[in-house]
Each structure stands twice: as C-alpha cells, then as structure tokens.
Amino acid sequence: MRRRARACNNARTVPAFLRSLANAAASVGLVLAVFASGYYLGGQNLSLPIFDGEAAASEPADLSEFWRVWQLIDKKFQPVGTTTVPTDSERVEGAIRGLVDSLGDPYSTYLSPKELDRFEDTLSGSLEGVGMELGKNDDGELTVIAPLKGSPAERAGVKAGDIVAEIDGEPAADLDVSEAVSRIRGKAGTTVGLTLLREDVEEPIEIVITRERIRVPSVEAKRISGGILEISIASFTDDLGEQFEDALAEAKATPSDKVLLDLRGDPGGYLGGAVDVASWFLAAGEPVVRERSASEPSEVLRSKGREFFVRPKIAVLVDRGSASAAEILAGALAERAGARIFGERTFGKGTVQELVDLPEGGAVKVTVAEWLTPAGKSISPDGLEPDVEVDDLSETKEDEVRQAAVDYLLGK
C-alpha cells in the first residue's frame, strides 16, 4: 500500500477526498447484508480503514497514469461552446463509473447518490417514473426486462424484450443501466420519449410516456372456478411476505387449494421474498436457493417451514420478463414441490450483487456470486425452460398461457 500512497501524494493538485474515493473504488469486495434479487444491502456499521489511507491491498495497482491524465486535463483542457469543466467530484464519479464498467458485467455498476436513492425507491415499491425494469441482453443492448403491471409503460405498450434505442431523442446504446434509468425516471406529470426496437417489428417504435407516482401492489390473490387459487406477484418488494399472507387471508385460501402462481413480467426484487413465499409450500429446512461463489463456501437458503399448502397441485406462469427472485421461486417450487412451469423461457438473471456504500453518498453494486436452483441448476444466462411452452398470442383476446395452466390444474 505504500506504493499507492506515494503515487497519490505525487499528484499534489488532487484533493484528499479524491484519494480516499479512489482507494474505496478499488476495494469494494465487502459483504454487507443479503437482500433478495441477488443484492446485498448494508444492515450494520462497518469499519473501513481504507477510507483514511491505511493499507488495504498487498499488490496495489499503479495509478500513476491516472494521475498524469488528471493533471493533463487540469493543464490542457479547453471547454468549447456549452462544455464546462467538470468539478473534482464529477471527475471522481466518472472515474469510478468507468472502473466498474470495465468489468463488462451489466449488473455491476456505480450508483451516484441520486441513482442510489432511486434504486432504493424501486425496491421499496414506490417510485416516480414509467414503471419498467431495465437490463442488458447478451449483446450488451439496453433491454426492457419487464414493464410493471398497471404501470404507464405497460399501458403505453412497452413489452419485455424491447430494446431501448433512444431516450428523448438521444442514443441509448452507450448508456449503462443506471444512467438509462436516471434519464427515464422523473417527476410525476412530466413526459419521456422512447424509441424501441422490437423483434419481428421492422420499424422503430416511438412512444411518449407520462411519468407517474407508481405504487403497484406486489401480490393479488383470488378464487377462480374449479377450486383454484390464483396468485399474481408483480415484484418482490421488501414487505412481500406480509402482503402475501394478507392476500391469502383475503382470498380465504385453504391447504387443499390448487394453486396458479403468475410470475409473468415480475422482474424480481428482494430474495427474502422468494424464501418467504416458498416457505408456504415447503417443509422447514427444504432448500430454496443455493449461492455459488469462487471466494466463499457455497450457501443454501432454506424454507422457514410455514407449509400452509399440503401437497397442492401447482402451476407457475412465466415469460421473458420473469427474472431474478421470480426465477428462484419458480425453480424452487418446480424442483421441491412438483410445480409445472408454463409459458416462455425466463430472463436469466441469477447473479448475486453486493451493494457497498461509499463515503460521499454513492454506492458500488458488484457481482460476486451466482444463484442456483435447489438441484444446482444455474439460472444465468439461459433462464428457466418451461415444462409446457405456450405462446400468449397477441391476435387473440384469450390468455393462452393461463388457460393451459388452468386445464392442467383441472385435469383436462
């Protein structure tokens, strides 16, 4: 670490807080606490000696080139037109963002303080925006994982798998996910224009969406014919367990019910929600999900054993928008409770991220492990394959996927 300290000290024009942040950015491998869709969130205070210049690595990177470029910008850069000289804080933020982007992983990213607030809003179940989950596909394109049910995005016709080509007329190809989310979100009542590319549609799709304050209930449960209990989960928010229990009570669920569980368009959320819901179906100690990491022993998260339903017949509905915690729940019920999966292959988001707070208010989210089904099947990148592949045909009013599942539950 002494070599790094000398390199920093040579850059006399660089403020002390910058040196601290550079060290922080190079040392983000700290687990804070588990949260659901594969993220870790801070649940306790940690002592981080790296932030006050103490040694944190035995073989630090040579940052002399970085400081040379920093000083070169100080001496040479001439703003032109509307261009302005970025502040030290903005330059630090750009450097950290570039460092994380160099991993080439769509789920590892730097979050500015504003982006972090919005990220946490999403997981709390309340936000201002258009209501859709974004990710990157295998080609690195900005892709809609799923529009939230009942959201402005869904009403405007946005679909899972759409590629976001432009945001308000500006190209989106080079944006990371957090930057794109930041541009699409905004105050309720304002609008955002999107240019979307869709498979099997030749021309780009231009839409304008009015942002809203979005508070979508995570769970809905109702009775349908044939003694079937239909449960829809829109997202795995932090209070999903409570909402799920309330929904079962309102629908007067019984242990003997046949269960239709709709996870279509569910982008995931807190992993704890997947464990909570699985616990209503699985005996105590049954595995729900396995975590595999190169640096840590494998971990198994297990059912809490509420086991309300007694050997129910279960049909799970999924599509390309079913991701993360939704995939974990579907896989667990298929392998441990005999559920049959209907619909399309799922999105394939089965990686674990740590979210590490930085002292200036932002955070780094970095992939550290992989989620596996109880039987050890990897969810990323191919997703889960349905037992019964069914297309929901756009030219018909019928929900073909749901009908196929109902027929199965009724023994037709």
QUIMOVEN-V842758 format. One line per field, one symbol per residue. ss: DSSP state (H for helix, E for strand, - for the rest). phi: phi as a letter, one per 20 degrees, with the letter a starting at -180 (. if undefined). psi: psi as a letter, one per 40 degrees, with the letter a starting at -180 (. if undefined). Layout:
BEGIN
ss=???
phi=???
psi=???
END
This chain:
BEGIN
ss=-HHHHHHHHH-----HHHHHHHHHH--------EE---EE--------HHHH-----------HHHHHHHHHHHHH-----------HHHHHHHHHHHHHH-------EEE-HHHHHHHHHHHH--EEE--EEEEE-----EEEEEE----HHHH-------EEEEE--EE-----HHHHHHHH------EEEEEEE-------EEEEEE-EEE----EEEEEE---EEEEEE--E---HHHHHHHHHHH-------EEEEE------E-HHHHHHHHH-------EEEEEE------EEEE-----------EEEEE------HHHHHHHHHHHH---EEEE-------EEEEEEE-----EEEEEEEEEE-----E---------EE----------HHHHHHHHHH---
phi=.fffffgfffefeefffffffffffeceecedafbgfnddcfdbecedfffdnffcbecffeeffffffgfffgedfdgcmefcfffgffffgffffffffffmdfdebedfgfffgfffggfencadrdnbedbdefemefcffafffmegfffenfcgnfeeebclndgdfeeefffffffffrfgneccdcdddcgmdfegddcddefcfdcegfcccbecfnmeeecddeaeffdggfffffffffelfcfefedddedfmefoqffgfffgfgffddfgnffdbdddcfdcffcdedfemfkfedlfeccddcbfeeblgfffffffffedcmfdddpdfffndcddddddfdfeoebddcfcacecfgenefeeeemeeffceceeffedefefffffffgffeme
psi=ddddddddddgdehiddddddddddefeghhcihicfeihiheihihgddefeiheidgiihedddddddddddddhhihbehihiiddddddddddddddedfheehihhiddddddddddeeehihaegihiahadeeihihdiiiheiddddeehihehhhdihfehiedeiiddddddddiaiheiihhhhihhhehdiihhihhhiihhghhdhhiihiiefhhhhhhdigiefdddddddddddefiideihhhhheheheabhdddddddddediihehhdiihhideiiiihhiiefdfdhhfihhhhhiaeehibdddddddddddeeeihhibihidfgfihihhhiieeeaihhhheahhiideehhdieeahhidhhhhhhdeieigddddddddddef.
END
